[in-house]
Each structure stands twice: as C-alpha cells, then as structure tokens.
Amino acid sequence: MYTKTPVAAIEEMGKIYKLQFFLGWIFAITCIISLWSAFSIILRPIHGQFSFLPLRNLLAPSIFVAFAAVFAVAWWTIGKSKPSARAWGIAASVIYLLVSLRPIIFLSRPMFADFAVFSLGVAGLFAFSRRFGQHSVPLHP
C-alpha cells in the first residue's frame, strides 16, 4: 500500500490549498510569538523595581494569550483539514487586519511590519473566504 508523503500531498493540491497551508504555519509561528510576548510582558514588572502586577499590566498579556489561542486553533484545524478550518482561518486573518490598523488608531507612524501583517490578513481572507472544496489529505501528520 502506497501512502503519500505530506509534501506529495501538497503538490497535488491547488494554489489556494498551498496558500492555506502556508498561512497555517504562519499562524503557528504567530501563536508562539504571541505567547512569548505575553510572558515577557508579565515577567518585566516582576524583574523590575516593582514586584506587583496591576490589573492594567495584565490586560495586554491576556489579549496576547487570546490571540495565541485563536492562531493555535486555526493552525490545528487547517493542518487536520477540519471543516471549521475556514472559520478559524478567517478569525486569525481578521486579527492580522485589526493589529495592522494599530498605527491608524493610535496615530503612530506605520512601519513595514504593519504592511506585512496587513498583507497576511488580506491573503488569509482571500484564502479562507470562499469554499473551494475539501482536501482529503491532512497537511501535516
């Protein structure tokens, strides 16, 4: 019995599925970065002069953890070819779009990273917005 490797399965998929696969791994990387950011924000006041965590210092880490949860579930559902992958991919892409609007909301100077995050959000909305059919091979074992 011949079983396809994940790479062979990806080569058989269309361009949209390749984009979804790529975005799934970007979601995984973003999940790790979000968790790292949350923990570094929590640890900063502990190692600083003040050893207490006011409620406002816990708001940003909790947002990062919520983002990380959405990105992790999006990555997992895309990788396992779950029917809910489309909804989680859209949710993660909307987070990218909202984060890229930060310079407009806070009237700061836009950076290249904001454009890159905006581009990922638009690509994600394109890849997950329409139904292209289900692929039968999981994207990672």
C-alpha positions as CSV (number, residue, x, y, z in Angstrom):
1,M,0.0,0.0,0.0
2,Y,1.4,3.4,-1.1
3,T,0.8,6.3,1.2
4,K,1.6,9.8,0.1
5,T,4.1,12.0,2.0
6,P,2.8,15.4,3.1
7,V,5.0,17.0,0.5
8,A,3.5,14.9,-2.3
9,A,0.0,15.6,-1.0
10,I,0.7,19.4,-1.0
11,E,2.0,19.2,-4.6
12,E,-1.3,17.7,-5.7
13,M,-3.4,20.5,-4.1
14,G,-4.3,23.7,-5.8
15,K,-2.8,27.1,-5.2
16,I,-5.4,28.0,-2.7
17,Y,-4.7,25.0,-0.6
18,K,-1.0,25.8,-0.7
19,L,-1.8,29.3,0.5
20,Q,-3.9,27.9,3.3
21,F,-1.1,25.5,4.2
22,F,1.4,28.4,4.3
23,L,-0.9,30.6,6.3
24,G,-1.5,27.7,8.7
25,W,2.3,27.6,9.5
26,I,2.4,31.4,9.8
27,F,-0.5,31.1,12.3
28,A,1.6,28.6,14.3
29,I,4.6,30.9,14.3
30,T,2.4,33.9,15.3
31,C,1.0,31.8,18.2
32,I,4.5,31.2,19.5
33,I,5.4,34.9,19.2
34,S,2.1,35.9,20.9
35,L,2.8,33.6,23.9
36,W,6.4,34.8,24.1
37,S,5.2,38.4,24.1
38,A,2.6,37.7,26.8
39,F,5.1,36.0,29.1
40,S,7.7,38.7,28.6
41,I,5.2,41.4,29.5
42,I,4.2,39.5,32.6
43,L,7.8,39.0,33.7
44,R,9.0,42.5,33.0
45,P,7.5,44.1,36.2
46,I,8.4,41.0,38.3
47,H,12.1,41.5,37.5
48,G,11.9,45.3,37.7
49,Q,11.8,47.6,40.6
50,F,8.2,46.9,41.5
51,S,7.1,43.4,42.2
52,F,3.4,43.7,41.7
53,L,1.1,43.4,38.7
54,P,-1.6,46.0,38.5
55,L,-4.7,45.0,36.5
56,R,-3.7,47.2,33.5
57,N,-0.5,45.3,33.2
58,L,-2.4,42.0,32.8
59,L,-4.6,43.3,30.0
60,A,-2.0,43.2,27.2
61,P,-0.8,39.7,28.1
62,S,-4.4,38.4,28.3
63,I,-5.0,39.8,24.8
64,F,-1.8,38.1,23.5
65,V,-2.9,34.8,25.0
66,A,-6.3,35.1,23.4
67,F,-4.7,35.8,20.1
68,A,-2.4,32.9,20.6
69,A,-5.4,30.6,21.2
70,V,-7.1,31.7,18.0
71,F,-3.9,31.2,16.0
72,A,-3.2,27.8,17.5
73,V,-6.7,26.5,16.8
74,A,-6.5,27.9,13.3
75,W,-3.2,26.1,12.7
76,W,-4.5,22.9,14.1
77,T,-7.8,22.9,12.2
78,I,-6.1,23.7,8.9
79,G,-3.5,21.0,9.5
80,K,-6.1,18.4,10.3
81,S,-8.4,19.5,7.4
82,K,-11.3,20.1,9.8
83,P,-14.5,21.7,8.4
84,S,-14.1,24.6,10.9
85,A,-10.7,25.5,9.5
86,R,-12.3,28.1,7.2
87,A,-13.9,29.9,10.1
88,W,-10.7,29.8,12.3
89,G,-8.6,31.0,9.3
90,I,-10.9,33.9,8.8
91,A,-10.8,34.8,12.5
92,A,-7.0,34.7,12.5
93,S,-6.9,36.8,9.4
94,V,-9.2,39.4,10.9
95,I,-6.8,39.6,13.9
96,Y,-4.0,40.4,11.5
97,L,-6.1,43.1,9.9
98,L,-7.0,44.6,13.3
99,V,-3.4,44.6,14.5
100,S,-2.3,46.2,11.3
101,L,-4.7,49.1,12.0
102,R,-2.8,50.0,15.2
103,P,-0.9,53.0,13.6
104,I,-4.2,54.5,12.5
105,I,-5.9,54.0,15.8
106,F,-3.0,55.3,18.0
107,L,-1.9,57.9,15.4
108,S,1.6,56.5,15.2
109,R,3.9,56.1,12.3
110,P,3.2,53.0,10.1
111,M,6.1,50.6,9.7
112,F,6.9,47.9,7.2
113,A,5.8,45.2,9.6
114,D,2.3,46.8,9.7
115,F,2.1,46.5,5.9
116,A,3.3,42.8,6.1
117,V,0.7,42.0,8.7
118,F,-2.0,43.7,6.7
119,S,-0.9,41.7,3.6
120,L,-1.2,38.4,5.6
121,G,-4.6,39.4,6.7
122,V,-5.8,40.1,3.2
123,A,-4.2,36.9,1.9
124,G,-5.9,35.0,4.7
125,L,-9.3,36.5,4.0
126,F,-8.9,35.6,0.3
127,A,-7.8,32.0,1.0
128,F,-10.5,31.3,3.6
129,S,-13.4,33.4,2.5
130,R,-14.8,31.2,-0.3
131,R,-15.4,27.5,-0.3
132,F,-13.1,25.7,-2.6
133,G,-14.0,22.2,-1.6
134,Q,-12.4,19.9,0.9
135,H,-9.0,18.4,0.5
136,S,-8.8,14.8,1.7
137,V,-5.2,14.7,2.8
138,P,-4.1,16.2,6.2
139,L,-1.5,18.9,5.7
140,H,0.8,17.5,8.4
141,P,0.9,14.1,10.1
